[in-house]
Amino acid sequence: MTEKQRKARNAYERERRRLHRLHRYEQRAYGRGFTYVGGIDEVGRGPLAGPVVAACVVTDGPLMLRGLNDSKQVRPEIRLELAATIKAQCTAWAVGVASVEEINRINIYWASILAMERAIAALGVQPHYLLTDAVRIRSYCGPQEPVIKGDAKCATVAAASIVAKVHRDQLLVQLDSIEPRYGFAEHKGYATPTHIAALKEHGPCVHHRTAFWRVRDAQLQLDLSSIALDED
C-alpha cells in the first residue's frame, strides 16, 4: 500500500467512524422500535431580511453520506450536492417557510416554530420519532427529543439543516433579482458590512425584518416612519 493509499484509507475510516457517531440518536430510536425517524431544523433566525426556513427529513435507516454535518460547517457547493442526495435517499422530506411579515408580527422564535410545523405538515410520511435542534414542537403529537446542538450531533437534524439552508439560499438569490440594492444573493440577508452599508444608504425594504434593531436603526437614521411598498 502506498503512502497516498494509506492516507486515503485512514481518512475514509475517520469519516466512517464520525458518521456512525452522528447516527447515535437515530440508532437509539431504531433500537426502541421506531421505524421512521425524523430530524428537523431551521435556518435564517439571525438575518436582517428574508424568511425563516425549516426542513424535516424522515429516514428508515442511516444516511451514511460523506461530509454530512451541520450546514454551517459544509461548503456551499458541497451543501448543494448533499441536499440533492439527502432528498433522493431519505424516506420523506419537506420544507416550511415563515414570511418576513410573520416574523415581524409574532417574533423570530415563534416564526421558526411555525416554519417547522409547516414542514412537518407537508411530509408525505410522518416520523414515528422526531429529533430537534434544542426545541420542543408542541403541535407535534408523537415522541420527540430536543438535542442541544442537534445539527452537529444528529444525522437527520444535520440533513434537515442542509436542505433548509440550500432552500433559503435559493430564495434569497431570487429576492436579489427582485431587489438588487442590498446584495441578498451575496450575504443571504445576514448583517455583513456590505448589507449594513446598503441599509444605511437606502433604508430597509419590505423584505427586511422591522423588529430587528439594526433595521429599526436604519429607519431612524433616515427618518423613515414606515417602509414604503413602492421601491425606487
Backbone as a ProteinNet text record, in pm:
[ID]
protein_1_A
[PRIMARY]
MTEKQRKARNAYERERRRLHRLHRYEQRAYGRGFTYVGGIDEVGRGPLAGPVVAACVVTDGPLMLRGLNDSKQVRPEIRLELAATIKAQCTAWAVGVASVEEINRINIYWASILAMERAIAALGVQPHYLLTDAVRIRSYCGPQEPVIKGDAKCATVAAASIVAKVHRDQLLVQLDSIEPRYGFAEHKGYATPTHIAALKEHGPCVHHRTAFWRVRDAQLQLDLSSIALDED
[TERTIARY]
84.6	0	87.8	61.6	140.3	99.5	182.2	151.8	21.6	-0.4	-124.4	-245.5	-234.8	-345.2	-371	-262.5	-277.2	-350	-313.4	-379.1	-526.1	-553.8	-692.9	-775.4	-717.5	-788.4	-812.5	-713.1	-729.3	-837.4	-838.9	-941.5	-1079.5	-1089.4	-1217.2	-1264.7	-1175	-1211.4	-1252.4	-1182.9	-1220.2	-1360.4	-1389.6	-1520.8	-1629.2	-1600	-1696.7	-1729.9	-1626.3	-1649.3	-1728	-1695.2	-1768.4	-1915.9	-1945.4	-2084.3	-2158.8	-2089.4	-2153.4	-2188.2	-2098.1	-2126.8	-2243.1	-2250.1	-2354.4	-2493.1	-2498.2	-2625.3	-2664.6	-2595.9	-2623.2	-2764.4	-2817.9	-2955.2	-3056.1	-3031.3	-3120.3	-3116.3	-2996.4	-2985	-3053.8	-3047.8	-3117.7	-3268.4	-3318.9	-3462.5	-3502.4	-3420.8	-3449.9	-3451	-3357	-3348.9	-3470.4	-3539.7	-3661.8	-3785.2	-3765.4	-3876.3	-3939.6	-3885.6	-3940.2	-3885.2	-3974.6	-3933.1	-3887.5	-3967.2	-3936.9	-3890.3	-3765	-3706.2	-3687.9	-3738.4	-3729.7	-3632.8	-3572.7	-3491.3	-3539.8	-3545.4	-3597.2	-3506	-3491	-3408.8	-3452.4	-3418	-3448.5	-3320.4	-3326.1	-3215.6	-3275	-3194.8	-3238.8	-3297.2	-3262.3	-3310.9	-3235.2	-3107.9	-3025.7	-3028.9	-3059.4	-3051.8	-3146	-3115.5	-3197.8	-3308.8	-3302.8	-3400	-3430	-3544.2	-3582.1	-3654.7	-3718.6	-3796.3	-3707.7	-3769	-3703.6	-3755.9	-3666	-3699.4	-3665.2	-3754.6	-3730.9	-3743.4	-3674	-3688.2	-3698.8	-3773.8	-3783.3	-3747.2	-3660.5	-3614.4	-3652.2	-3711.4	-3753.3	-3675.9	-3619.1	-3542.5	-3585.6	-3559.4	-3580.1	-3448.2	-3338.6	-3205.5	-3100.4	-2974.9	-2867.2	-2848.8	-2807.9	-2767.1	-2614.7	-2546.9	-2400.5	-2341.9	-2358.2	-2316.9	-2191.9	-2087.5	-1962.1	-1982.7	-1936.5	-1949.6	-2075.1	-2167.2	-2290.7	-2256.8	-2308.8	-2274.3	-2370.5	-2358.7	-2428.8	-2403.3	-2509.7	-2496.7	-2393.7	-2374.5	-2278	-2134.9	-2113	-1979.4	-1952.6	-2047.2	-2034.9	-2023.3	-1928.1	-1909.2	-2031.4	-2064.4	-2186.1	-2199.1	-2090.2	-2100.4	-2126.3	-2072.7	-2096.1	-2238.4	-2288.2	-2425.8	-2525.4	-2504.5	-2596.7	-2601.1	-2485.7	-2478	-2539.5	-2508.2	-2562.4	-2714.4	-2766.5	-2911.8	-2983.2	-2929.6	-2990.8	-2984.6	-2872.7	-2857.8	-2948.6	-2958.4	-3046.9	-3190.8	-3235.9	-3373.6	-3397.3	-3295.8	-3310.6	-3310.2	-3236.4	-3217.4	-3310.9	-3364.7	-3449.7	-3589.4	-3663.4	-3800	-3893.9	-3878.1	-3961.1	-3886.5	-3918.8	-3863.5	-3962.9	-3957	-4043.5	-3983.2	-4023.5	-3975.2	-4094.8	-4074.9	-4174.8	-4113.2	-4190.6	-4139.7	-4231.2	-4171.1	-4245.8	-4196	-4288.3	-4255.9	-4201.2	-4147.5	-4100	-4215.7	-4333	-4449.3	-4481.6	-4472.2	-4498.9	-4390.3	-4265.7	-4155.9	-4179.8	-4218.2	-4243.6	-4362.1	-4458.4	-4582.1	-4570.2	-4506.6	-4508.9	-4371	-4268	-4126.4	-4057.2	-3925.6	-3847.4	-3856.4	-3863.1	-3870.5	-3996.9	-4111.8	-4237.6	-4254.8	-4194.5	-4195.3	-4114.2	-4004	-3924.1	-4003.9	-4076.6	-4161.6	-4270.1	-4327.6	-4431	-4376.4	-4255.9	-4194.3	-4173	-4131.2	-4110.9	-4243.3	-4348.6	-4480.3	-4527.7	-4501.3	-4541.3	-4461.7	-4334.1	-4253.3	-4307.2	-4340.9	-4396.1	-4528.8	-4614.9	-4746.4	-4735.6	-4628.1	-4612.7	-4552	-4509.4	-4445.3	-4542.4	-4492.7	-4573.4	-4578.4	-4474	-4466.1	-4431	-4513.6	-4488.4	-4386.9	-4295.7	-4199.4	-4266.4	-4216.8	-4262.4	-4190.7	-4073.2	-3990.3	-3919.9	-3918.9	-3865.2	-3749.7	-3638.9	-3522.9	-3520.9	-3500.3	-3499.9	-3371.4	-3345.3	-3227.4	-3265.4	-3279.8	-3297.3	-3430.6	-3531	-3663.4	-3765.5	-3878.4	-3989.9	-4106.4	-4158.5	-4267.5	-4397.2	-4469.5	-4586.1	-4697.8	-4707.1	-4814.4	-4787.2	-4662.9	-4629.7	-4670.2	-4755	-4815.7	-4730.7	-4633.2	-4551.4	-4437.4	-4361.3	-4244.8	-4136.9	-4075.1	-3968.6	-3857.5	-3739.3	-3621.6	-3544.8	-3553.7	-3471.5	-3325.8	-3235.5	-3093.3	-3018.7	-2949.9	-2869.8	-2760.7	-2748.6	-2657.8	-2689.7	-2818.1	-2861.9	-2812.7	-2795	-2748.7	-2605.1	-2530.6	-2394.1	-2384.7	-2495.4	-2491.3	-2581.9	-2682.2	-2780.8	-2777.7	-2767.5	-2758.8	-2882.1	-3001.3	-3122.9	-3140.3	-3100.7	-3110.7	-3008.8	-2888	-2788.1	-2838.9	-2900	-2954.9	-3063.6	-3151.1	-3256.8	-3198	-3091.9	-3031	-2973.7	-2919.2	-2863.5	-2974.6	-3082.6	-3194.5	-3254.3	-3271.1	-3328.5	-3236.1	-3105.8	-3009.8	-3005.6	-3002.1	-2999.6	-3127.4	-3241.2	-3368.9	-3372	-3330	-3334.4	-3235.7	-3116.7	-3019.8	-3076.7	-3145.6	-3206.1	-3314.6	-3392.1	-3493.5	-3429.6	-3316.7	-3251.1	-3187	-3140.6	-3089.5	-3203.5	-3320	-3437.1	-3475.7	-3468.7	-3503.2	-3407.7	-3282.7	-3183.5	-3217.1	-3275.1	-3312.2	-3430	-3510.1	-3623.9	-3580.9	-3495.2	-3449.4	-3296.9	-3226.3	-3080.2	-2996.6	-3058.8	-2980.1	-2901.9	-2942	-2884.6	-2784.7	-2775.6	-2680.8	-2724.4	-2854.2	-2905.2	-2841.5	-2810.3	-2750.8	-2615	-2545.6	-2411.8	-2418.6	-2493.8	-2490.2	-2612.5	-2712.2	-2833.7	-2910.5	-2897.2	-2973.3	-2903.3	-2786.4	-2714	-2652.2	-2615.2	-2568.9	-2421	-2386.2	-2248.7	-2224.8	-2098.6	-2070.2	-2135	-2136	-2197.2	-2348.5	-2410.8	-2554.6	-2588.6	-2511.1	-2534.8	-2515.6	-2412.7	-2387.8	-2505	-2558.5	-2673	-2797.1	-2814.8	-2927.6	-2917.7	-2798.1	-2779.7	-2799.4	-2766.2	-2779.8	-2924.6	-2990.3	-3122.8	-3237.2	-3203.9	-3309.9	-3362	-3442.1	-3494	-3602.7	-3619.9	-3728.3	-3828.5	-3931	-4036.7	-3986.9	-3869.4	-3815.3	-3729.1	-3715.6	-3637.6	-3727.2	-3665.8	-3736.1	-3734.9	-3847.1	-3851.8	-3836.4	-3854.7	-3838.2	-3691.4	-3602.2	-3460	-3398.3	-3314.5	-3270.9	-3188.6	-3109.6	-3030	-3119.7	-3231.6	-3326.8	-3397.5	-3440.7	-3504.7	-3408.1	-3281	-3179.8	-3164.3	-3167	-3156.9	-3277.8	-3395.9	-3516	-3503.5	-3455.5	-3444.7	-3341.7	-3229	-3124.6	-3174.5	-3262.4	-3315	-3449.5	-3491.6	-3618.1	-3735.3	-3736.8	-3844.8	-3942.8	-4065.9	-4166.1	-4223.7	-4211.5	-4259.8	-4182	-4200	-4132.6	-4229.9	-4191.1	-4280.3	-4288.4	-4405.6	-4424	-4368.8	-4372.6	-4321.8	-4178	-4086.3	-3943.6	-3900.5	-3795.9	-3742.6	-3680
-119.9	0	124.5	215.4	338.2	433.3	536.1	635.8	708.9	738.4	805	717.7	589.3	495.8	481.5	479.4	468	589.5	708.2	829.9	832.4	787.8	785	687.1	572.2	472.7	523.8	589.1	645.6	753.2	836.5	941.2	878.9	773.1	702.9	645.8	584.3	525	631.5	744.7	854	904.6	920.6	969.7	866.6	738.7	633.6	632.6	646.4	648.6	772.9	886.9	1010.5	996	939.5	922.3	825	722.3	631.4	705.7	791.6	870.5	965.7	1020.3	1116.2	1050.9	919	846.3	786.9	823.8	754.4	780	900	927.5	852.1	849.8	775.6	626.3	572	429	392.7	482.2	459.1	452	540.4	539.5	412.7	371.7	246.3	129.4	131.3	24.8	17.6	129.3	132.4	92	58.8	9.9	111.3	232.1	332.8	309.9	300.4	272.3	398.3	504.5	629	734.1	773.7	874.3	1003.1	1111.4	1240.8	1333.4	1420.2	1527.8	1658.5	1762	1890.9	2003.2	2103.1	2219.3	2337.7	2455.6	2577.8	2653.6	2738.9	2830	2968.4	3069.3	3205.7	3278	3238.5	3314.1	3445.5	3447.8	3565.4	3675.4	3647.8	3752	3869.4	3980	4100.5	4102.8	4010.8	4012.2	3869.9	3855.2	3726.5	3638.1	3532.5	3443.8	3352.9	3285.6	3176.2	3047.2	2951.1	2827.6	2707.7	2611.8	2487	2370.5	2261.9	2137.8	2022.7	1921.6	1797.5	1682.9	1595.2	1479.2	1354.1	1257.1	1131.7	1016.8	930.5	816.2	688.3	576.4	446.1	369.4	440.6	382.3	490.8	455.3	554.8	630.1	755.6	837.3	849.3	750.3	747	826.4	957.1	1046.5	1123	1104.7	1172.5	1323.8	1385.8	1530.2	1575.2	1482.9	1520.8	1584.1	1704.1	1779.2	1896.3	1968.8	2095.9	2180.3	2237.3	2310.5	2422.1	2479.9	2589.8	2540	2409.7	2352	2293.2	2308.7	2247.5	2356.9	2344.5	2444.9	2449.7	2568.4	2584	2483.6	2458.5	2365.9	2222.3	2186.6	2053.5	2045.1	2155	2157.3	2127.1	2188.1	2169.5	2022.7	1960.7	1819.3	1730.9	1760.3	1680	1691.2	1811.5	1831.2	1743.1	1736.7	1653.8	1506.2	1462.9	1321.9	1288	1377.9	1356.4	1338.1	1425.6	1416.5	1284.3	1236.8	1112.4	989.6	995.3	875.8	865.4	975.9	968.2	919.8	877.9	829.1	942.1	1056	1173.4	1298.5	1409.9	1538.2	1647.5	1757.5	1871.3	1997.5	2109.5	2241.1	2324.8	2405.7	2501.6	2639.2	2741.3	2878.7	2968.5	3058.9	3166.3	3298.4	3382.1	3504.3	3614.1	3716.9	3834.4	3898.1	3905	3963.3	3884.9	3752.6	3670.1	3687.4	3699.6	3725.7	3857.4	3960.9	4091.8	4087.9	4002.7	4000.8	3914.9	3797.7	3705.9	3683.6	3740.3	3735.3	3614.1	3619.2	3522.2	3382.3	3371	3237.9	3165.6	3231.3	3164.9	3147.6	3235.9	3216.7	3092.8	3068.7	2948.2	2822.4	2825.6	2712.1	2692	2801.7	2794.1	2729.3	2767.9	2709	2558.7	2518.4	2376	2300.2	2360.5	2297.1	2277.6	2375.5	2364.7	2256.7	2242.8	2137.3	1999.7	1980.6	1851.9	1823.9	1925.8	1908	1872.1	1913.5	1890.3	1754.3	1678.8	1549.9	1447.8	1367.3	1257.8	1140.2	1125.3	1019.9	1086.5	1069.2	1130.7	1048.8	1116	1041.6	978.2	861.7	798.8	858.4	915	974.9	1094	1206.4	1330.6	1383	1411.5	1475.6	1622.1	1710.6	1854	1916.9	2036.8	2112.4	2198.8	2133.2	2200.7	2271.9	2240.1	2299.4	2188.2	2221	2126.8	2184.8	2105	2149.3	2096.8	2185.1	2142.4	2084.3	2125.7	2076	1935	1888.2	1753.9	1654	1559.3	1470	1348.4	1314	1196.2	1224.5	1120.3	1140.5	1221	1310.8	1392.6	1411.4	1438.7	1455.2	1579.2	1687	1804.3	1776.6	1802	1777.5	1909.4	1950.5	2073	2054.3	2151.5	2142.4	2018.6	1993.2	1875.4	1870.9	1987.8	1988.5	1940	1936.4	1883.9	1744.7	1695.8	1567.8	1460.8	1500.4	1406.3	1410.6	1295.1	1289.7	1347.8	1314.8	1363.3	1514.1	1566.4	1711.2	1783.7	1727.2	1784.7	1784.7	1674.5	1665.6	1770.2	1786.4	1887.1	2027.3	2054	2187.2	2216.4	2115.2	2133.4	2160.2	2080.8	2101.2	2240.4	2281.5	2413.1	2525.4	2509.3	2612.7	2632.4	2522.5	2532.1	2598.4	2561	2619.7	2769.8	2809.1	2951.9	3032.5	2978.8	3049.2	3075.1	2976.2	2993.7	3101.3	3106.4	3211	3349.7	3362.7	3494.3	3534.7	3438.1	3469.2	3521.8	3458.5	3507.3	3647.3	3669.8	3800.6	3908.7	3872.1	3967.3	4014.9	3926.1	3966.1	4063.2	4058.4	4149.6	4281.9	4273.1	4390.3	4384.5	4437.1	4419.8	4515.8	4612.4	4717.4	4668.1	4556.2	4516.2	4400.9	4334.7	4223.9	4095.7	4066.9	3948.2	3818.9	3812	3689.9	3661.9	3767.9	3751.8	3712.6	3787.7	3766.7	3695.9	3669.1	3594.8	3662	3794.5	3868.6	3889.7	3830.5	3844.9	3984.9	4019.5	4155.8	4172.5	4159.8	4181.6	4332.3	4372.8	4516	4573.6	4496.9	4549	4562.9	4470.7	4479.6	4599.1	4617.8	4731.5	4862.5	4868.5	4990.8	5019.2	4915	4933.2	4976.5	4921.7	4962.4	5109.9	5154.6	5294.6	5388.2	5339.2	5422.2	5427.5	5312.3	5304.1	5293.3	5260.5	5228.3	5087.6	5033.5	4898.4	4891.6	4773.5	4748.3	4653	4614.3	4530.1	4391.5	4354.6	4222.6	4221.5	4336.8	4344.7	4322.1	4272.4	4241.2	4364.8	4433.1	4562.1	4549.7	4429.9	4412.1	4402.6	4384.8	4371.8	4511.2	4529.4	4664.6	4730.7	4655.9	4716.7	4773	4706	4756	4879.6	4874.9	4993	5110.8	5083	5188.9	5255.8	5175.3	5231.5	5317.8	5275.9	5357.4	5491.9	5487.1	5610.1	5705.4	5648.1	5733.5	5808.4	5744	5808	5873.6	5874.4	5936.3	5876.1	5741.7	5670.9	5618.9	5663.5	5617.3	5481.6	5448.8	5319.5	5279.1	5154.3	5104.6	5112.1	5182.5	5200.6	5072.8	5045.4	4928.6	4953.6	5076.6	5109.3	5155	5068.7	5099.8	5183	5261.5	5342.3	5251
0	0	0	-90.8	-97.9	13.5	35.5	137.9	106	-20.6	-61.4	-33.3	-63	-36.7	112.2	190	335.6	393.5	347.6	394.8	355	231.3	184.9	267.4	299.3	379.8	521.2	579.4	713.5	716.1	610.6	602.6	589.4	509.9	494.1	626.6	702.8	831.1	932.4	932.3	1023.2	992.2	863.8	824.7	855.6	835.5	867	1015	1099.1	1244.6	1285.2	1221.6	1253	1218.6	1103	1061.7	1152.3	1199.3	1295.3	1423.7	1470.7	1591.8	1566.3	1446.5	1411.9	1411.8	1400.5	1396.8	1532.2	1639.3	1765.6	1817.1	1798.6	1843.9	1757.7	1627.1	1537.2	1567.6	1587.3	1615.5	1747.4	1842.4	1969.1	1946.4	1859.3	1828.4	1753.8	1656	1585.3	1683.9	1777.6	1876.1	1967.2	1981	2062.5	1982	1855.4	1774	1682.3	1672.1	1582	1441	1343.8	1206.2	1134.6	1142.3	1072.8	1173.1	1160.4	1249.3	1171.1	1226.3	1160	1231.3	1154.2	1209	1151.5	1233.7	1186.7	1232.8	1148	1182.9	1098.8	1147.8	1074.4	1045.1	945.6	915	891.6	923.5	896.2	1014.7	1136.7	1252.3	1268.4	1229.8	1253.6	1149.6	1023.9	921.1	946.3	881.5	891.8	787.3	691.3	581.9	537.2	472.7	417.2	516.7	468.1	553.7	637.6	734.1	805.9	744.1	723.9	653.6	740.5	746.3	818.3	722.3	752.7	676.5	773.6	733	809.8	716.5	764.7	688.9	766.8	699.9	763.4	700.5	783.4	732.4	802.6	735.9	799.4	811.1	796.2	808.7	800	818.7	823.2	691.8	703.7	589.3	595.4	543.1	551.2	434.3	441.7	333.6	374.7	300.1	331.2	334.8	442.1	456.2	526.8	558	627.8	761.6	783.4	904.5	916.5	1026.9	1041.1	916.7	859.9	733.3	740.2	858.6	872.7	855	870.3	858.4	719.4	626.6	494.3	388.5	300.3	194.8	103.1	49	-31	-144.3	-219	-331.6	-284.5	-167.6	-111.6	-56.5	3.6	53.9	-56.7	-171.6	-284	-327	-335.2	-373.9	-266.1	-140.4	-31	-22.9	-43	-35.3	-137	-258.3	-361.6	-323.7	-267.6	-228.1	-111	-14.9	100.2	53.1	-33.4	-84.1	-156.3	-228.2	-304.5	-214.5	-103	-21.2	99.1	146	265.6	228.7	329.9	309.5	269.9	334.1	304.2	348	284.5	325.6	286.6	358.8	327.2	386.2	328.3	370.8	415	518.4	562.6	572.8	540.4	537.6	620.2	697.5	763.5	706.1	665.3	591.5	682.2	617.8	692.3	768.3	706.6	774.2	900.7	894	1012.8	1118.3	1074.4	1169.2	1241.6	1167.2	1227.7	1324	1294.1	1373.4	1499.3	1489.4	1604.9	1666.1	1614.2	1651.9	1589.8	1584.5	1508.8	1569.7	1702.2	1762.8	1720.1	1736.4	1703	1553.1	1474.5	1329.5	1291.3	1363.5	1339.1	1371.2	1483.1	1519.6	1414	1365.9	1262.7	1135.5	1095.1	976.4	996.3	1116.2	1144.5	1143	1198.8	1195.4	1051.7	967.5	826.8	754.7	789	727.6	765.3	892.3	936.9	868.1	860.4	798.8	650.8	584.8	440.9	407.3	508.4	484.9	427	334.2	282.5	377.2	459.9	562.2	694.3	794.4	924	1004.1	1075.4	1157.2	1278.6	1318.2	1441.9	1562.9	1536.8	1642.8	1580.6	1651.8	1595.7	1679.6	1613.3	1675.9	1634.4	1731.1	1702.4	1752.8	1705.5	1749.4	1869.3	1984.2	2113.5	2131.2	2048.1	2067.6	2080.3	2142.9	2151.5	2071.6	1980.2	1893.4	1953	2016.8	2095.4	2010.1	1885.1	1799.4	1746.6	1759.9	1714.7	1822.8	1786.7	1886.7	1921.4	1837.7	1862.5	1958.8	1993.7	2080.5	2009.2	2082.4	2024.9	2126.4	2076.2	2161.8	2119.9	2197.5	2167.5	2206	2115.1	2137.3	2122.1	2227	2218.8	2114.1	2024	1908.8	1825	1808.8	1735.9	1593	1529.5	1390.3	1377	1487.8	1485.4	1547	1607	1678.2	1618.6	1540.8	1487.2	1335.2	1272.9	1127	1059.5	1110.7	1044.7	1063.3	1178.6	1200.5	1112.6	1101.9	1011.9	868.3	827.4	691.6	670.8	770.1	761	750.3	824.9	821.3	683	616.9	482.6	381.2	387.2	295.1	314.4	440.5	469	422.5	447	408.4	257.4	182.5	36.5	-14.1	43	0.7	29.1	149.7	183.7	99.3	76.9	-7.1	-146.8	-201.2	-333	-330.9	-221.7	-208.9	-206.1	-136.2	-127.3	-259.7	-337.5	-471.2	-558.3	-549.2	-622.6	-576.5	-445	-389.6	-440.1	-457.6	-507.3	-648.3	-728.6	-864.9	-865.1	-758.8	-746.5	-683.6	-582.9	-508.4	-499	-602.4	-612.1	-527.8	-463	-396.3	-275.7	-216.3	-87.2	-96.5	-210.2	-224.5	-156.3	-156.7	-88.3	-138.8	-267.2	-322.4	-260.7	-218.2	-161.1	-14.1	65.4	211	266.6	182.8	220.6	334.7	344.4	444.2	576.5	595.5	722.2	733.6	854.6	884	850.9	724.8	681.2	665.9	659.8	640.1	514.5	405.2	282.2	297.3	370.1	391.7	480.5	586.8	676.9	602	517.7	440.1	345.8	282.3	192.3	269.6	388.6	472.6	508.5	543.3	581.1	461.5	341.9	223	173.6	168.4	106.2	206.5	331.5	425.7	398.2	487.6	468.8	362.3	305.8	211.7	277.8	204.3	262.1	297.1	250.8	280	405.9	472.4	596.4	718.8	823.8	948	1038.2	1043.7	1112.9	1264.1	1319.9	1463.7	1504.6	1407.7	1438.2	1452.3	1554.7	1590.9	1481.2	1408.1	1300.9	1190.5	1165.5	1065.3	1117.5	1244.6	1305.1	1308	1337.7	1343.8	1207.2	1101.3	966.1	934.1	979.7	959.7	1030.6	1155.6	1234.3	1175.4	1127.8	1071.3	948.1	871	750.5	775.4	902.3	941.8	864.8	859.7	791.3	895.9	890.8	986.5	945.8	818.1	770.8	647.6	605.4	487.4	370	267.2	152.2	70.9	18.4	-66.7	-206	-252.2	-385	-372	-414.2	-403.3	-524.5	-503.4	-613.5	-719.4
[MASK]
++++++++++++++++++++++++++++++++++++++++++++++++++++++++++++++++++++++++++++++++++++++++++++++++++++++++++++++++++++++++++++++++++++++++++++++++++++++++++++++++++++++++++++++++++++++++++++++++++++++++++++++++++++++++++++++++++++++++

